[in-house]
């Protein structure tokens, strides 16, 4: 479905993404992980058209996306969420999602259809009962759900979910992970998920891609990636810095959401 080849982004002298290549097959739920500043959100910004790439290729269903503005990318069937939700503060939940449904549709739709899609999306994220609530009354969990509903209302085939668990408690994180799995399995939406909370992500995704300093350093099944010495070094440091125990770290410790979140802070 998605083929990214030698993707690079330079900000003057700073290389944010350096020749990154990967593929995503239809129906997959792929995790994209790495320390802060590793280039994850920049990759999302390049795929979604929020940033122009320096070099490389992004092909979605065989069509080149490089150079397309973000609204055209959305109309091709790719939607994304953002780490920091920025809803329309003067609109209620239903209106916020209806705006996304209306302008995110690849073909013109009537106002009634936009409302219908908005209600469906709010139902998926379990906010339908609060559809007329002011955005100001939402907590962190509600804002994350609203962000996801706005993306789903565009009827995407590929969802780029950027840190959907930030600010949530353990129960809410479990629910969010289950929700993404439901969106993939029941709605047939392919997902690339950027997340720092590794314990949940590793349980849900089919495959993991790891970035560090803008480069891809590992890719594979969750247990393979968690046992990769390069990944262990990125997250824990080499054994000379943290001792032999870190060098012997297995998938169980890398799947600990509390441990990884502490290392990310």
Buried (B, 14 or more C-beta within 10 A) or exposed (E): BBBBBEBBBBEEEEBBBBBBBBBBEEEBBBBBBBBEEBBBBBBBBBBBBBBEBBEBBBBBEEEEBBEBEBEEBBBBBBBBBBBEBEBEEEBBBBBBBBBBBBBBBEEEBEEEBBBBBBBBBBBBBEBBEBBEBEBEEBEBBBBBBBBBBBBBBBBBBBBBBBBBBBBBEEEBBBBBBEBBBEBBEEBEBBBBBBBBBBBBBBBBBBBBBBBBBBBBBBBBBBBBBBBBEEBBBBBBBEBEEBEEEBBEBEBEBBBBBEBBBEBEE
